[in-house]
Amino acid sequence: MAARCVCGNPTVVATEPRLPDGTPFPTFYYLTHPGATAAMSELEATHVMAELALTLEDEDVAAHYRRAHEAYLGDRAVHGTVPEIDGISAGGMPARVKCLHALAAHSLAAGPGVNPIGDDALRRASWSPERCRCADPGEGR
């Protein structure tokens, strides 16, 4: 388990970089909490990704995002090297904002301050790992 919400329920899992059938799988951190996934889907539906992508025009944000990409690759490399996905992380890193689910998962697993776009998405989200809502209808357990 790569991250849990405040009540201890799974929020992010870390997956092997190669599936059991041999298929390369670049998404190392996978968002699993129903409330978190719903919140990222809500944000994506409001087209916030375009707004977040514009923040990459700032050189400091872009450099921080590139470091997040490199950190993601480093985390995954501990679990094995897969040449077919060498240099590929997730969520559009290091140059685009493609999937808030993947970026939020990275932020939750790595901790605040590692992935600026994932951190921003979590700040904007209706769900937070700091407020247990797992028992709320629709949140899941």
N, CA, C and O atoms as a GROMACS GRO file, in nm:
protein
  564
    1MET      N    1   0.085  -0.116   0.000
    1MET     CA    2   0.000   0.000   0.000
    1MET      C    3   0.090   0.124   0.000
    1MET      O    4   0.177   0.137   0.086
    2ALA      N    5   0.069   0.210  -0.093
    2ALA     CA    6   0.152   0.329  -0.104
    2ALA      C    7   0.099   0.446  -0.023
    2ALA      O    8   0.175   0.534   0.018
    3ALA      N    9  -0.034   0.448   0.002
    3ALA     CA   10  -0.093   0.556   0.083
    3ALA      C   11  -0.229   0.510   0.135
    3ALA      O   12  -0.299   0.430   0.073
    4ARG      N   13  -0.263   0.563   0.252
    4ARG     CA   14  -0.393   0.535   0.314
    4ARG      C   15  -0.456   0.667   0.357
    4ARG      O   16  -0.386   0.765   0.382
    5CYS      N   17  -0.589   0.668   0.365
    5CYS     CA   18  -0.657   0.787   0.416
    5CYS      C   19  -0.641   0.789   0.568
    5CYS      O   20  -0.588   0.694   0.625
    6VAL      N   21  -0.686   0.893   0.631
    6VAL     CA   22  -0.667   0.912   0.774
    6VAL      C   23  -0.729   0.798   0.857
    6VAL      O   24  -0.681   0.771   0.967
    7CYS      N   25  -0.831   0.732   0.807
    7CYS     CA   26  -0.893   0.622   0.883
    7CYS      C   27  -0.828   0.487   0.850
    7CYS      O   28  -0.868   0.385   0.906
    8GLY      N   29  -0.730   0.487   0.763
    8GLY     CA   30  -0.655   0.365   0.735
    8GLY      C   31  -0.696   0.288   0.612
    8GLY      O   32  -0.635   0.185   0.580
    9ASN      N   33  -0.797   0.334   0.542
    9ASN     CA   34  -0.839   0.264   0.420
    9ASN      C   35  -0.741   0.290   0.306
    9ASN      O   36  -0.684   0.398   0.296
   10PRO      N   37  -0.722   0.189   0.220
   10PRO     CA   38  -0.631   0.206   0.106
   10PRO      C   39  -0.672   0.322   0.017
   10PRO      O   40  -0.789   0.340  -0.015
   11THR      N   41  -0.574   0.401  -0.023
   11THR     CA   42  -0.598   0.516  -0.110
   11THR      C   43  -0.518   0.504  -0.239
   11THR      O   44  -0.568   0.535  -0.347
   12VAL      N   45  -0.392   0.458  -0.227
   12VAL     CA   46  -0.304   0.443  -0.343
   12VAL      C   47  -0.229   0.311  -0.328
   12VAL      O   48  -0.178   0.278  -0.220
   13VAL      N   49  -0.224   0.235  -0.437
   13VAL     CA   50  -0.141   0.115  -0.439
   13VAL      C   51  -0.026   0.139  -0.536
   13VAL      O   52  -0.036   0.215  -0.631
   14ALA      N   53   0.084   0.071  -0.508
   14ALA     CA   54   0.198   0.072  -0.599
   14ALA      C   55   0.194  -0.060  -0.675
   14ALA      O   56   0.182  -0.168  -0.616
   15THR      N   57   0.203  -0.052  -0.806
   15THR     CA   58   0.194  -0.171  -0.890
   15THR      C   59   0.330  -0.205  -0.951
   15THR      O   60   0.415  -0.117  -0.968
   16GLU      N   61   0.348  -0.328  -0.981
   16GLU     CA   62   0.472  -0.371  -1.046
   16GLU      C   63   0.479  -0.309  -1.186
   16GLU      O   64   0.376  -0.289  -1.250
   17PRO      N   65   0.599  -0.277  -1.234
   17PRO     CA   66   0.611  -0.215  -1.366
   17PRO      C   67   0.589  -0.312  -1.483
   17PRO      O   68   0.588  -0.270  -1.599
   18ARG      N   69   0.573  -0.439  -1.452
   18ARG     CA   70   0.541  -0.536  -1.555
   18ARG      C   71   0.429  -0.625  -1.501
   18ARG      O   72   0.441  -0.681  -1.392
   19LEU      N   73   0.321  -0.638  -1.577
   19LEU     CA   74   0.208  -0.722  -1.536
   19LEU      C   75   0.247  -0.870  -1.541
   19LEU      O   76   0.344  -0.906  -1.608
   20PRO      N   77   0.172  -0.956  -1.470
   20PRO     CA   78   0.207  -1.099  -1.470
   20PRO      C   79   0.218  -1.161  -1.609
   20PRO      O   80   0.293  -1.258  -1.627
   21ASP      N   81   0.145  -1.108  -1.707
   21ASP     CA   82   0.154  -1.165  -1.842
   21ASP      C   83   0.271  -1.108  -1.922
   21ASP      O   84   0.288  -1.141  -2.040
   22GLY      N   85   0.352  -1.022  -1.858
   22GLY     CA   86   0.468  -0.964  -1.924
   22GLY      C   87   0.448  -0.826  -1.983
   22GLY      O   88   0.544  -0.763  -2.028
   23THR      N   89   0.326  -0.778  -1.985
   23THR     CA   90   0.295  -0.647  -2.041
   23THR      C   91   0.356  -0.536  -1.954
   23THR      O   92   0.338  -0.537  -1.832
   24PRO      N   93   0.428  -0.441  -2.015
   24PRO     CA   94   0.479  -0.326  -1.939
   24PRO      C   95   0.362  -0.241  -1.887
   24PRO      O   96   0.264  -0.221  -1.958
   25PHE      N   97   0.373  -0.192  -1.763
   25PHE     CA   98   0.267  -0.113  -1.702
   25PHE      C   99   0.330   0.009  -1.636
   25PHE      O  100   0.380   0.000  -1.525
   26PRO      N  101   0.328   0.125  -1.705
   26PRO     CA  102   0.398   0.243  -1.654
   26PRO      C  103   0.333   0.309  -1.533
   26PRO      O  104   0.400   0.381  -1.460
   27THR      N  105   0.203   0.287  -1.510
   27THR     CA  106   0.136   0.353  -1.398
   27THR      C  107   0.172   0.281  -1.269
   27THR      O  108   0.110   0.181  -1.233
   28PHE      N  109   0.272   0.333  -1.200
   28PHE     CA  110   0.322   0.273  -1.078
   28PHE      C  111   0.230   0.301  -0.960
   28PHE      O  112   0.196   0.210  -0.884
   29TYR      N  113   0.189   0.427  -0.944
   29TYR     CA  114   0.098   0.464  -0.836
   29TYR      C  115  -0.043   0.470  -0.892
   29TYR      O  116  -0.069   0.540  -0.991
   30TYR      N  117  -0.133   0.397  -0.829
   30TYR     CA  118  -0.269   0.384  -0.880
   30TYR      C  119  -0.367   0.425  -0.771
   30TYR      O  120  -0.368   0.366  -0.663
   31LEU      N  121  -0.450   0.526  -0.800
   31LEU     CA  122  -0.548   0.577  -0.706
   31LEU      C  123  -0.662   0.475  -0.693
   31LEU      O  124  -0.723   0.437  -0.792
   32THR      N  125  -0.690   0.430  -0.569
   32THR     CA  126  -0.788   0.324  -0.548
   32THR      C  127  -0.909   0.366  -0.463
   32THR      O  128  -1.012   0.300  -0.468
   33HIS      N  129  -0.898   0.471  -0.386
   33HIS     CA  130  -1.006   0.510  -0.296
   33HIS      C  131  -1.123   0.566  -0.378
   33HIS      O  132  -1.104   0.658  -0.457
   34PRO      N  133  -1.243   0.512  -0.359
   34PRO     CA  134  -1.358   0.558  -0.438
   34PRO      C  135  -1.384   0.708  -0.428
   34PRO      O  136  -1.415   0.772  -0.529
   35GLY      N  137  -1.371   0.765  -0.309
   35GLY     CA  138  -1.392   0.909  -0.293
   35GLY      C  139  -1.287   0.991  -0.365
   35GLY      O  140  -1.317   1.094  -0.425
   36ALA      N  141  -1.162   0.945  -0.358
   36ALA     CA  142  -1.053   1.015  -0.425
   36ALA      C  143  -1.067   1.007  -0.577
   36ALA      O  144  -1.048   1.107  -0.646
   37THR      N  145  -1.101   0.889  -0.628
   37THR     CA  146  -1.115   0.876  -0.773
   37THR      C  147  -1.233   0.959  -0.824
   37THR      O  148  -1.225   1.019  -0.931
   38ALA      N  149  -1.342   0.961  -0.747
   38ALA     CA  150  -1.457   1.042  -0.787
   38ALA      C  151  -1.421   1.190  -0.788
   38ALA      O  152  -1.462   1.264  -0.878
   39ALA      N  153  -1.346   1.234  -0.687
   39ALA     CA  154  -1.308   1.375  -0.680
   39ALA      C  155  -1.218   1.416  -0.797
   39ALA      O  156  -1.234   1.525  -0.852
   40MET      N  157  -1.125   1.328  -0.836
   40MET     CA  158  -1.039   1.360  -0.951
   40MET      C  159  -1.121   1.360  -1.080
   40MET      O  160  -1.096   1.442  -1.169
   41SER      N  161  -1.217   1.270  -1.091
   41SER     CA  162  -1.305   1.270  -1.209
   41SER      C  163  -1.386   1.399  -1.215
   41SER      O  164  -1.404   1.456  -1.323
   42GLU      N  165  -1.434   1.445  -1.101
   42GLU     CA  166  -1.509   1.572  -1.096
   42GLU      C  167  -1.421   1.687  -1.145
   42GLU      O  168  -1.465   1.769  -1.225
   43LEU      N  169  -1.298   1.691  -1.097
   43LEU     CA  170  -1.207   1.798  -1.140
   43LEU      C  171  -1.181   1.791  -1.290
   43LEU      O  172  -1.184   1.892  -1.360
   44GLU      N  173  -1.155   1.671  -1.340
   44GLU     CA  174  -1.130   1.656  -1.484
   44GLU      C  175  -1.251   1.701  -1.565
   44GLU      O  176  -1.235   1.759  -1.673
   45ALA      N  177  -1.371   1.675  -1.515
   45ALA     CA  178  -1.493   1.715  -1.587
   45ALA      C  179  -1.509   1.866  -1.592
   45ALA      O  180  -1.578   1.917  -1.680
   46THR      N  181  -1.447   1.938  -1.499
   46THR     CA  182  -1.456   2.085  -1.500
   46THR      C  183  -1.345   2.148  -1.584
   46THR      O  184  -1.332   2.270  -1.588
   47HIS      N  185  -1.267   2.066  -1.650
   47HIS     CA  186  -1.160   2.112  -1.740
   47HIS      C  187  -1.048   2.186  -1.666
   47HIS      O  188  -0.982   2.272  -1.724
   48VAL      N  189  -1.029   2.152  -1.538
   48VAL     CA  190  -0.923   2.215  -1.461
   48VAL      C  191  -0.785   2.175  -1.513
   48VAL      O  192  -0.687   2.245  -1.487
   49MET      N  193  -0.776   2.064  -1.586
   49MET     CA  194  -0.645   2.022  -1.638
   49MET      C  195  -0.584   2.128  -1.730
   49MET      O  196  -0.463   2.149  -1.728
   50ALA      N  197  -0.666   2.193  -1.809
   50ALA     CA  198  -0.614   2.298  -1.897
   50ALA      C  199  -0.556   2.412  -1.814
   50ALA      O  200  -0.452   2.467  -1.848
   51GLU      N  201  -0.622   2.446  -1.707
   51GLU     CA  202  -0.573   2.552  -1.618
   51GLU      C  203  -0.442   2.509  -1.552
   51GLU      O  204  -0.347   2.588  -1.545
   52LEU      N  205  -0.437   2.385  -1.505
   52LEU     CA  206  -0.314   2.336  -1.443
   52LEU      C  207  -0.200   2.327  -1.544
   52LEU      O  208  -0.085   2.352  -1.510
   53ALA      N  209  -0.232   2.292  -1.666
   53ALA     CA  210  -0.130   2.285  -1.771
   53ALA      C  211  -0.066   2.422  -1.795
   53ALA      O  212   0.053   2.431  -1.823
   54LEU      N  213  -0.146   2.526  -1.784
   54LEU     CA  214  -0.092   2.661  -1.803
   54LEU      C  215   0.012   2.697  -1.698
   54LEU      O  216   0.101   2.778  -1.723
   55THR      N  217   0.003   2.636  -1.579
   55THR     CA  218   0.101   2.666  -1.475
   55THR      C  219   0.240   2.616  -1.514
   55THR      O  220   0.340   2.663  -1.459
   56LEU      N  221   0.246   2.522  -1.608
   56LEU     CA  222   0.376   2.470  -1.652
   56LEU      C  223   0.452   2.572  -1.736
   56LEU      O  224   0.570   2.551  -1.766
   57GLU      N  225   0.386   2.681  -1.774
   57GLU     CA  226   0.458   2.788  -1.844
   57GLU      C  227   0.554   2.862  -1.751
   57GLU      O  228   0.646   2.928  -1.798
   58ASP      N  229   0.532   2.851  -1.622
   58ASP     CA  230   0.622   2.909  -1.522
   58ASP      C  231   0.742   2.815  -1.511
   58ASP      O  232   0.726   2.696  -1.482
   59GLU      N  233   0.862   2.867  -1.532
   59GLU     CA  234   0.983   2.784  -1.533
   59GLU      C  235   1.004   2.709  -1.402
   59GLU      O  236   1.048   2.594  -1.403
   60ASP      N  237   0.972   2.771  -1.290
   60ASP     CA  238   0.990   2.705  -1.161
   60ASP      C  239   0.894   2.587  -1.144
   60ASP      O  240   0.933   2.481  -1.097
   61VAL      N  241   0.769   2.607  -1.184
   61VAL     CA  242   0.670   2.499  -1.175
   61VAL      C  243   0.711   2.385  -1.269
   61VAL      O  244   0.705   2.268  -1.232
   62ALA      N  245   0.753   2.420  -1.390
   62ALA     CA  246   0.794   2.318  -1.487
   62ALA      C  247   0.914   2.238  -1.435
   62ALA      O  248   0.919   2.117  -1.452
   63ALA      N  249   1.010   2.306  -1.373
   63ALA     CA  250   1.126   2.237  -1.318
   63ALA      C  251   1.085   2.145  -1.203
   63ALA      O  252   1.136   2.033  -1.190
   64HIS      N  253   0.995   2.191  -1.120
   64HIS     CA  254   0.945   2.111  -1.007
   64HIS      C  255   0.871   1.987  -1.060
   64HIS      O  256   0.886   1.877  -1.006
   65TYR      N  257   0.793   2.006  -1.163
   65TYR     CA  258   0.718   1.895  -1.225
   65TYR      C  259   0.812   1.793  -1.288
   65TYR      O  260   0.788   1.673  -1.281
   66ARG      N  261   0.921   1.842  -1.348
   66ARG     CA  262   1.021   1.750  -1.404
   66ARG      C  263   1.086   1.668  -1.292
   66ARG      O  264   1.111   1.549  -1.308
   67ARG      N  265   1.114   1.733  -1.180
   67ARG     CA  266   1.170   1.659  -1.066
   67ARG      C  267   1.070   1.555  -1.013
   67ARG      O  268   1.110   1.447  -0.969
   68ALA      N  269   0.941   1.588  -1.018
   68ALA     CA  270   0.838   1.491  -0.978
   68ALA      C  271   0.842   1.369  -1.070
   68ALA      O  272   0.834   1.255  -1.024
   69HIS      N  273   0.854   1.395  -1.199
   69HIS     CA  274   0.865   1.288  -1.298
   69HIS      C  275   0.985   1.198  -1.266
   69HIS      O  276   0.975   1.076  -1.268
   70GLU      N  277   1.098   1.261  -1.238
   70GLU     CA  278   1.219   1.184  -1.207
   70GLU      C  279   1.203   1.106  -1.076
   70GLU      O  280   1.252   0.993  -1.066
   71ALA      N  281   1.135   1.164  -0.978
   71ALA     CA  282   1.110   1.094  -0.852
   71ALA      C  283   1.021   0.972  -0.876
   71ALA      O  284   1.044   0.866  -0.818
   72TYR      N  285   0.920   0.988  -0.959
   72TYR     CA  286   0.829   0.879  -0.993
   72TYR      C  287   0.906   0.764  -1.057
   72TYR      O  288   0.888   0.648  -1.021
   73LEU      N  289   0.992   0.798  -1.154
   73LEU     CA  290   1.072   0.696  -1.220
   73LEU      C  291   1.164   0.625  -1.121
   73LEU      O  292   1.182   0.503  -1.128
   74GLY      N  293   1.222   0.702  -1.028
   74GLY     CA  294   1.308   0.642  -0.928
   74GLY      C  295   1.233   0.548  -0.835
   74GLY      O  296   1.284   0.441  -0.801
   75ASP      N  297   1.114   0.588  -0.795
   75ASP     CA  298   1.031   0.501  -0.709
   75ASP      C  299   1.000   0.369  -0.781
   75ASP      O  300   1.010   0.262  -0.722
   76ARG      N  301   0.962   0.379  -0.908
   76ARG     CA  302   0.925   0.260  -0.984
   76ARG      C  303   1.046   0.170  -1.009
   76ARG      O  304   1.033   0.048  -1.007
   77ALA      N  305   1.162   0.228  -1.031
   77ALA     CA  306   1.283   0.152  -1.063
   77ALA      C  307   1.321   0.056  -0.951
   77ALA      O  308   1.385  -0.047  -0.976
   78VAL      N  309   1.284   0.088  -0.829
   78VAL     CA  310   1.312  -0.001  -0.716
   78VAL      C  311   1.243  -0.137  -0.737
   78VAL      O  312   1.289  -0.238  -0.684
   79HIS      N  313   1.135  -0.138  -0.813
   79HIS     CA  314   1.056  -0.260  -0.835
   79HIS      C  315   1.090  -0.329  -0.966
   79HIS      O  316   1.024  -0.426  -1.004
   80GLY      N  317   1.190  -0.282  -1.035
   80GLY     CA  318   1.233  -0.347  -1.156
   80GLY      C  319   1.246  -0.251  -1.273
   80GLY      O  320   1.179  -0.148  -1.279
   81THR      N  321   1.332  -0.286  -1.364
   81THR     CA  322   1.355  -0.208  -1.484
   81THR      C  323   1.281  -0.273  -1.600
   81THR      O  324   1.292  -0.393  -1.623
   82VAL      N  325   1.206  -0.192  -1.672
   82VAL     CA  326   1.132  -0.241  -1.787
   82VAL      C  327   1.169  -0.150  -1.905
   82VAL      O  328   1.118  -0.038  -1.915
   83PRO      N  329   1.257  -0.197  -1.993
   83PRO     CA  330   1.306  -0.113  -2.101
   83PRO      C  331   1.197  -0.049  -2.187
   83PRO      O  332   1.214   0.063  -2.236
   84GLU      N  333   1.085  -0.118  -2.206
   84GLU     CA  334   0.979  -0.066  -2.292
   84GLU      C  335   0.915   0.063  -2.238
   84GLU      O  336   0.857   0.140  -2.314
   85ILE      N  337   0.926   0.086  -2.108
   85ILE     CA  338   0.865   0.206  -2.049
   85ILE      C  339   0.970   0.297  -1.986
   85ILE      O  340   0.937   0.386  -1.907
   86ASP      N  341   1.096   0.276  -2.022
   86ASP     CA  342   1.204   0.359  -1.970
   86ASP      C  343   1.176   0.506  -2.000
   86ASP      O  344   1.151   0.544  -2.115
   87GLY      N  345   1.179   0.588  -1.897
   87GLY     CA  346   1.157   0.732  -1.913
   87GLY      C  347   1.012   0.774  -1.917
   87GLY      O  348   0.983   0.894  -1.924
   88ILE      N  349   0.919   0.680  -1.912
   88ILE     CA  350   0.776   0.712  -1.914
   88ILE      C  351   0.722   0.701  -1.772
   88ILE      O  352   0.736   0.597  -1.707
   89SER      N  353   0.662   0.808  -1.724
   89SER     CA  354   0.603   0.803  -1.591
   89SER      C  355   0.451   0.795  -1.606
   89SER      O  356   0.401   0.699  -1.663
   90ALA      N  357   0.379   0.894  -1.557
   90ALA     CA  358   0.233   0.889  -1.565
   90ALA      C  359   0.175   1.029  -1.557
   90ALA      O  360   0.244   1.125  -1.521
   91GLY      N  361   0.049   1.040  -1.593
   91GLY     CA  362  -0.022   1.167  -1.577
   91GLY      C  363   0.020   1.277  -1.671
   91GLY      O  364  -0.022   1.392  -1.656
   92GLY      N  365   0.103   1.243  -1.771
   92GLY     CA  366   0.152   1.344  -1.864
   92GLY      C  367   0.288   1.401  -1.829
   92GLY      O  368   0.345   1.478  -1.905
   93MET      N  369   0.339   1.362  -1.712
   93MET     CA  370   0.470   1.415  -1.673
   93MET      C  371   0.575   1.378  -1.777
   93MET      O  372   0.565   1.269  -1.834
   94PRO      N  373   0.672   1.458  -1.804
   94PRO     CA  374   0.705   1.582  -1.735
   94PRO      C  375   0.657   1.709  -1.806
   94PRO      O  376   0.682   1.820  -1.757
   95ALA      N  377   0.589   1.696  -1.918
   95ALA     CA  378   0.559   1.816  -1.998
   95ALA      C  379   0.411   1.850  -2.009
   95ALA      O  380   0.376   1.961  -2.050
   96ARG      N  381   0.321   1.756  -1.973
   96ARG     CA  382   0.178   1.779  -1.990
   96ARG      C  383   0.103   1.745  -1.863
   96ARG      O  384   0.157   1.683  -1.771
   97VAL      N  385  -0.023   1.785  -1.859
   97VAL     CA  386  -0.114   1.743  -1.752
   97VAL      C  387  -0.219   1.659  -1.821
   97VAL      O  388  -0.305   1.712  -1.892
   98LYS      N  389  -0.213   1.528  -1.800
   98LYS     CA  390  -0.297   1.436  -1.875
   98LYS      C  391  -0.398   1.362  -1.788
   98LYS      O  392  -0.510   1.338  -1.832
   99CYS      N  393  -0.360   1.325  -1.665
   99CYS     CA  394  -0.448   1.244  -1.580
   99CYS      C  395  -0.432   1.284  -1.434
   99CYS      O  396  -0.330   1.256  -1.371
  100LEU      N  397  -0.534   1.351  -1.380
  100LEU     CA  398  -0.527   1.395  -1.241
  100LEU      C  399  -0.529   1.277  -1.144
  100LEU      O  400  -0.475   1.287  -1.033
  101HIS      N  401  -0.590   1.166  -1.183
  101HIS     CA  402  -0.590   1.047  -1.098
  101HIS      C  403  -0.446   1.002  -1.070
  101HIS      O  404  -0.409   0.976  -0.956
  102ALA      N  405  -0.366   0.993  -1.174
  102ALA     CA  406  -0.227   0.949  -1.160
  102ALA      C  407  -0.144   1.052  -1.084
  102ALA      O  408  -0.059   1.015  -1.002
  103LEU      N  409  -0.167   1.179  -1.110
  103LEU     CA  410  -0.088   1.283  -1.043
  103LEU      C  411  -0.124   1.294  -0.896
  103LEU      O  412  -0.036   1.314  -0.812
  104ALA      N  413  -0.252   1.280  -0.863
  104ALA     CA  414  -0.293   1.281  -0.722
  104ALA      C  415  -0.239   1.157  -0.651
  104ALA      O  416  -0.194   1.166  -0.537
  105ALA      N  417  -0.242   1.043  -0.717
  105ALA     CA  418  -0.188   0.920  -0.658
  105ALA      C  419  -0.041   0.939  -0.625
  105ALA      O  420   0.005   0.898  -0.518
  106HIS      N  421   0.033   1.000  -0.717
  106HIS     CA  422   0.176   1.025  -0.691
  106HIS      C  423   0.193   1.117  -0.571
  106HIS      O  424   0.277   1.091  -0.485
  107SER      N  425   0.114   1.224  -0.565
  107SER     CA  426   0.125   1.317  -0.453
  107SER      C  427   0.093   1.249  -0.320
  107SER      O  428   0.162   1.272  -0.221
  108LEU      N  429  -0.009   1.167  -0.318
  108LEU     CA  430  -0.046   1.098  -0.194
  108LEU      C  431   0.061   0.998  -0.151
  108LEU      O  432   0.090   0.987  -0.032
  109ALA      N  433   0.119   0.927  -0.245
  109ALA     CA  434   0.220   0.827  -0.213
  109ALA      C  435   0.353   0.892  -0.175
  109ALA      O  436   0.419   0.849  -0.080
  110ALA      N  437   0.393   0.994  -0.248
  110ALA     CA  438   0.523   1.056  -0.226
  110ALA      C  439   0.521   1.159  -0.114
  110ALA      O  440   0.624   1.188  -0.054
  111GLY      N  441   0.403   1.214  -0.085
  111GLY     CA  442   0.389   1.316   0.018
  111GLY      C  443   0.387   1.455  -0.043
  111GLY      O  444   0.429   1.474  -0.157
  112PRO      N  445   0.338   1.551   0.034
  112PRO     CA  446   0.328   1.689  -0.015
  112PRO      C  447   0.463   1.745  -0.056
  112PRO      O  448   0.566   1.716   0.004
  113GLY      N  449   0.459   1.827  -0.160
  113GLY     CA  450   0.580   1.897  -0.204
  113GLY      C  451   0.658   1.828  -0.313
  113GLY      O  452   0.753   1.886  -0.366
  114VAL      N  453   0.622   1.705  -0.348
  114VAL     CA  454   0.695   1.632  -0.452
  114VAL      C  455   0.637   1.661  -0.590
  114VAL      O  456   0.711   1.689  -0.684
  115ASN      N  457   0.506   1.655  -0.603
  115ASN     CA  458   0.441   1.675  -0.733
  115ASN      C  459   0.350   1.798  -0.726
  115ASN      O  460   0.242   1.790  -0.668
  116PRO      N  461   0.391   1.909  -0.782
  116PRO     CA  462   0.313   2.033  -0.767
  116PRO      C  463   0.175   2.027  -0.830
  116PRO      O  464   0.081   2.087  -0.777
  117ILE      N  465   0.159   1.958  -0.940
  117ILE     CA  466   0.029   1.950  -1.006
  117ILE      C  467  -0.063   1.856  -0.927
  117ILE      O  468  -0.180   1.886  -0.908
  118GLY      N  469  -0.011   1.743  -0.883
  118GLY     CA  470  -0.089   1.653  -0.799
  118GLY      C  471  -0.131   1.718  -0.669
  118GLY      O  472  -0.245   1.702  -0.624
  119ASP      N  473  -0.038   1.793  -0.608
  119ASP     CA  474  -0.071   1.866  -0.484
  119ASP      C  475  -0.182   1.967  -0.509
  119ASP      O  476  -0.274   1.980  -0.428
  120ASP      N  477  -0.174   2.039  -0.620
  120ASP     CA  478  -0.276   2.140  -0.652
  120ASP      C  479  -0.411   2.073  -0.676
  120ASP      O  480  -0.514   2.123  -0.630
  121ALA      N  481  -0.411   1.961  -0.746
  121ALA     CA  482  -0.536   1.889  -0.770
  121ALA      C  483  -0.598   1.845  -0.637
  121ALA      O  484  -0.720   1.856  -0.620
  122LEU      N  485  -0.518   1.796  -0.546
  122LEU     CA  486  -0.570   1.754  -0.416
  122LEU      C  487  -0.625   1.872  -0.336
  122LEU      O  488  -0.726   1.858  -0.266
  123ARG      N  489  -0.560   1.987  -0.345
  123ARG     CA  490  -0.611   2.106  -0.276
  123ARG      C  491  -0.747   2.148  -0.330
  123ARG      O  492  -0.831   2.197  -0.256
  124ARG      N  493  -0.768   2.129  -0.460
  124ARG     CA  494  -0.893   2.170  -0.524
  124ARG      C  495  -1.004   2.066  -0.510
  124ARG      O  496  -1.121   2.096  -0.534
  125ALA      N  497  -0.969   1.945  -0.471
  125ALA     CA  498  -1.063   1.833  -0.471
  125ALA      C  499  -1.166   1.842  -0.358
  125ALA      O  500  -1.141   1.904  -0.254
  126SER      N  501  -1.280   1.780  -0.381
  126SER     CA  502  -1.385   1.771  -0.279
  126SER      C  503  -1.352   1.664  -0.175
  126SER      O  504  -1.419   1.656  -0.072
  127TRP      N  505  -1.252   1.582  -0.200
  127TRP     CA  506  -1.210   1.475  -0.110
  127TRP      C  507  -1.071   1.507  -0.055
  127TRP      O  508  -0.990   1.571  -0.123
  128SER      N  509  -1.044   1.462   0.067
  128SER     CA  510  -0.912   1.479   0.125
  128SER      C  511  -0.879   1.357   0.209
  128SER      O  512  -0.966   1.303   0.277
  129PRO      N  513  -0.753   1.312   0.206
  129PRO     CA  514  -0.713   1.199   0.290
  129PRO      C  515  -0.710   1.238   0.438
  129PRO      O  516  -0.701   1.151   0.525
  130GLU      N  517  -0.718   1.366   0.466
  130GLU     CA  518  -0.714   1.415   0.604
  130GLU      C  519  -0.851   1.415   0.672
  130GLU      O  520  -0.858   1.427   0.794
  131ARG      N  521  -0.958   1.402   0.596
  131ARG     CA  522  -1.093   1.401   0.651
  131ARG      C  523  -1.158   1.267   0.616
  131ARG      O  524  -1.190   1.242   0.499
  132CYS      N  525  -1.178   1.183   0.714
  132CYS     CA  526  -1.237   1.053   0.687
  132CYS      C  527  -1.382   1.070   0.645
  132CYS      O  528  -1.465   1.123   0.719
  133ARG      N  529  -1.410   1.022   0.524
  133ARG     CA  530  -1.546   1.020   0.473
  133ARG      C  531  -1.576   0.880   0.418
  133ARG      O  532  -1.669   0.862   0.340
  134CYS      N  533  -1.497   0.784   0.459
  134CYS     CA  534  -1.510   0.649   0.405
  134CYS      C  535  -1.645   0.587   0.439
  134CYS      O  536  -1.695   0.504   0.364
  135ALA      N  537  -1.704   0.627   0.550
  135ALA     CA  538  -1.833   0.572   0.589
  135ALA      C  539  -1.950   0.646   0.523
  135ALA      O  540  -2.064   0.602   0.534
  136ASP      N  541  -1.923   0.757   0.455
  136ASP     CA  542  -2.028   0.831   0.386
  136ASP      C  543  -2.082   0.746   0.270
  136ASP      O  544  -2.006   0.674   0.206
  137PRO      N  545  -2.212   0.755   0.244
  137PRO     CA  546  -2.265   0.681   0.129
  137PRO      C  547  -2.190   0.720   0.001
  137PRO      O  548  -2.167   0.838  -0.025
  138GLY      N  549  -2.154   0.623  -0.075
  138GLY     CA  550  -2.084   0.649  -0.201
  138GLY      C  551  -1.934   0.658  -0.189
  138GLY      O  552  -1.864   0.656  -0.290
  139GLU      N  553  -1.882   0.668  -0.069
  139GLU     CA  554  -1.737   0.679  -0.051
  139GLU      C  555  -1.670   0.544  -0.055
  139GLU      O  556  -1.554   0.534  -0.094
  140GLY      N  557  -1.739   0.438  -0.015
  140GLY     CA  558  -1.680   0.305  -0.017
  140GLY      C  559  -1.591   0.279   0.104
  140GLY      O  560  -1.558   0.370   0.180
  141ARG      N  561  -1.555   0.157   0.119
  141ARG     CA  562  -1.463   0.115   0.225
  141ARG      C  563  -1.357   0.027   0.167
  141ARG      O  564  -1.269  -0.020   0.240
   0.00000   0.00000   0.00000
